[in-house]
């Protein structure tokens, strides 16, 4: 856990994610990232300089084959670490896959899930939403934006959403997926298998595998992508203000005459 807590604490401090008196709601999907985030924040609150309240929210997507027994194991784990868990029942799966039959469902599904999380947070009195995006998600999102949108951008570690009044925080952005997988296995944390039929058949999965392929020839490529995102100056490919214009006469006199 210490290998997780150290970079997580640095991210929290770098981006001022948690303040004294905050109510933090972990978006607990049951996957390895969200379960480890919950465990790490529960451990962090014991020595955090800021006093904060921790709760968990799970959005039930409405899949018919959702693993109930594993979900019960997560509820038991929440009781062990003294974190209240709220489960929000939805029909997102039916809307996305049955009614609308989306060929690329991830964006719409994420929008619905985020809306359900925000609504539940506001119903419970407001607070911050902690999501389990990790360093691999950062690199993949940057490349997805570049390849599919034609711009170099990525989600931010903290973000205030005007419409909902909820602030997003992502405490795991400095931690790589392999370290998360190792920590989950060593700690024996309960993880729920993703029942989504689109799992492993998405644009993000394609980019994930592409980065793995490139790393065979350029082993440090992921670190370079992350550096470009993390560093406050490297993403500014073009200056915000144009350089001062040169005097036309000076320019002409310094340029050789061509015949």
C-alpha positions in Angstrom: 0.0 0.0 0.0 2.9 2.4 0.7 3.9 2.2 -3.0 0.4 3.4 -3.9 0.0 6.0 -1.1 3.2 7.9 -1.8 2.4 8.9 -5.5 -1.3 9.3 -4.6 -0.4 11.7 -1.8 1.9 13.6 -4.2 -0.9 14.0 -6.8 -3.4 15.1 -4.1 -0.9 17.8 -2.9 0.2 18.8 -6.4 -3.3 19.5 -7.6 -4.9 20.4 -4.2 -7.5 17.7 -4.6 -8.6 17.4 -0.9 -9.4 20.2 1.5 -10.2 20.2 5.2 -13.9 19.2 5.7 -14.4 17.7 2.2 -16.9 14.9 1.6 -15.3 12.5 -0.9 -17.4 10.1 -2.8 -15.5 7.3 -4.7 -17.1 6.2 -7.9 -16.9 2.5 -7.1 -17.5 0.5 -10.2 -16.0 -2.7 -8.7 -13.0 -2.7 -11.1 -9.4 -2.8 -9.8 -8.8 0.9 -10.2 -11.9 2.1 -8.2 -11.5 -0.6 -5.5 -7.8 0.3 -5.0 -8.7 4.0 -4.9 -11.2 3.3 -2.2 -8.7 1.3 -0.2 -6.0 3.9 -0.6 -8.2 6.8 0.3 -9.4 4.9 3.4 -5.7 4.4 4.4 -4.8 8.0 3.6 -7.5 9.5 5.8 -5.7 8.1 8.8 -2.7 10.4 8.4 -4.0 13.1 6.0 -3.4 16.6 7.2 -6.9 17.4 5.9 -9.9 15.8 7.7 -12.3 14.5 5.2 -15.3 12.2 5.0 -15.2 9.1 2.7 -18.1 7.3 1.1 -18.6 5.1 -2.0 -21.2 5.2 -4.8 -21.8 2.3 -7.2 -23.9 2.8 -10.4 -25.8 -0.4 -11.1 -25.9 -0.4 -14.9 -28.8 -2.8 -15.1 -26.9 -5.7 -16.8 -28.8 -8.9 -16.2 -25.7 -11.0 -15.6 -24.1 -8.7 -13.0 -22.1 -10.7 -10.5 -24.1 -10.3 -7.3 -21.8 -12.4 -5.1 -18.8 -10.3 -5.9 -20.8 -7.2 -5.3 -21.7 -8.5 -1.9 -18.0 -9.0 -1.3 -17.3 -5.4 -2.1 -20.1 -4.3 0.3 -18.5 -6.4 3.0 -15.1 -4.8 2.3 -16.7 -1.3 2.6 -18.1 -2.3 6.0 -14.6 -3.5 7.1 -13.0 -0.2 6.3 -16.0 1.8 7.6 -17.0 3.4 4.4 -20.7 3.8 3.6 -21.7 2.4 0.2 -24.6 3.7 -1.9 -25.9 1.7 -4.9 -27.8 3.6 -7.6 -30.1 1.5 -9.8 -30.3 2.5 -13.4 -31.3 1.2 -16.8 -28.3 2.5 -18.6 -27.4 -0.9 -20.2 -30.9 -1.2 -21.7 -30.8 2.3 -23.1 -27.3 2.1 -24.6 -27.3 -1.4 -25.9 -30.9 -2.4 -26.4 -32.9 0.7 -27.2 -30.2 2.8 -29.0 -28.0 -0.1 -30.1 -24.9 2.1 -30.0 -21.9 0.9 -32.1 -19.5 3.0 -30.0 -21.3 3.0 -26.6 -18.4 4.2 -24.3 -18.9 8.0 -24.5 -22.7 7.9 -24.0 -22.4 5.3 -21.2 -19.8 7.4 -19.4 -22.1 10.4 -19.7 -25.0 8.6 -18.2 -22.9 7.1 -15.4 -21.4 10.5 -14.5 -24.9 12.0 -14.4 -26.1 9.2 -12.1 -23.0 9.7 -9.8 -23.5 13.5 -9.7 -27.2 13.2 -8.9 -26.6 10.8 -6.1 -23.8 13.1 -4.6 -26.2 16.1 -4.7 -29.0 14.0 -3.2 -26.6 13.1 -0.3 -25.7 16.7 0.3 -22.9 17.4 -2.2 -19.2 16.7 -2.2 -16.3 15.7 -4.5 -16.3 12.7 -6.8 -13.1 10.6 -6.8 -12.5 8.6 -10.0 -9.9 5.8 -10.5 -8.2 7.1 -13.7 -4.5 6.0 -13.6 -1.3 7.0 -15.5 -2.1 4.6 -18.4 -5.5 6.2 -18.8 -3.7 9.6 -19.0 -1.4 8.4 -21.9 -4.2 6.6 -23.7 -6.6 9.6 -23.5 -3.9 11.9 -24.8 -3.3 9.7 -27.9 -7.0 9.1 -28.4 -7.5 12.9 -28.5 -4.7 13.3 -30.9 -5.7 10.5 -33.3 -9.5 10.9 -33.2 -10.0 14.6 -32.5 -6.9 16.1 -34.0 -5.8 17.9 -30.8 -3.4 17.1 -27.9 -5.4 17.2 -24.7 -6.4 15.1 -21.7 -8.7 15.1 -18.8 -7.4 17.2 -15.8 -6.6 15.9 -12.3 -9.2 18.1 -10.8 -12.2 19.7 -12.5 -15.2 21.6 -11.3 -18.5 20.9 -13.1 -20.7 23.9 -13.3 -24.0 22.1 -14.1 -23.8 19.7 -11.2 -21.7 21.7 -8.7 -19.5 18.6 -8.2 -15.7 18.7 -8.3 -13.9 15.7 -9.9 -10.6 14.5 -8.5 -8.4 11.8 -9.9 -5.8 10.8 -7.2 -4.3 7.8 -9.1 -3.0 9.8 -12.1 0.6 9.2 -11.2 0.2 5.5 -10.7 0.7 3.0 -13.6 -1.9 0.2 -14.2 0.7 -2.6 -13.6 1.3 -1.2 -10.1 -2.4 -1.1 -9.4 -2.9 -4.7 -10.6 0.0 -5.8 -8.4 -1.3 -3.9 -5.3 -4.8 -5.3 -5.8 -3.5 -8.9 -6.0 -1.2 -8.5 -3.0 -3.8 -6.9 -0.8 -6.5 -9.5 -1.9 -9.0 -6.8 -2.7 -12.5 -7.9 -4.0 -12.8 -7.0 -7.8 -15.9 -7.4 -9.9 -15.6 -8.6 -13.5 -16.8 -6.0 -16.0 -20.1 -7.4 -17.5 -20.1 -4.8 -20.3 -20.2 -6.6 -23.7 -18.0 -3.8 -25.2 -15.2 -4.5 -22.7 -11.9 -5.0 -24.5 -13.5 -4.0 -27.9 -13.1 -0.2 -27.6 -11.0 2.6 -29.1 -9.3 2.8 -25.7 -8.3 -0.9 -25.8 -6.9 -0.3 -29.3 -4.8 2.6 -28.1 -3.7 0.5 -25.1 -2.5 -2.3 -27.3 -0.9 0.2 -29.8 1.2 1.7 -27.0 2.3 -1.8 -25.9 3.4 -2.5 -29.5 5.3 0.7 -29.9 7.1 0.1 -26.6 8.8 -2.9 -28.2 10.8 -0.5 -30.3 10.6 2.6 -28.0 10.5 1.3 -24.4 10.2 4.7 -22.9 7.3 5.9 -25.2 4.7 5.9 -22.4 6.9 7.9 -20.1 7.4 10.5 -22.8 3.7 10.8 -23.4 3.1 11.2 -19.7 5.9 13.7 -19.5 4.3 15.8 -22.2 1.0 15.8 -20.3 2.3 16.3 -16.8 4.8 19.0 -17.6 3.1 22.5 -17.6 5.0 23.8 -20.6 5.4 20.9 -23.0 1.8 20.8 -24.1 2.0 24.4 -25.3 3.1 23.5 -28.8 2.3 27.0 -30.1 2.8 30.3 -28.2 -0.3 32.0 -26.9 0.8 35.3 -28.3 2.6 35.8 -31.7 6.2 36.8 -31.6 7.0 40.5 -32.2 7.0 41.4 -35.9 10.2 42.3 -37.6 10.5 45.6 -39.5 10.0 44.9 -43.2 13.0 47.1 -44.2 15.3 45.3 -41.8 14.1 42.0 -43.1 14.6 42.9 -46.7 18.1 44.4 -46.2 19.2 41.3 -44.3 17.9 38.9 -47.0 20.2 38.2 -50.0 18.8 39.5 -53.3 17.9 36.6 -55.6 18.0 37.0 -59.4 
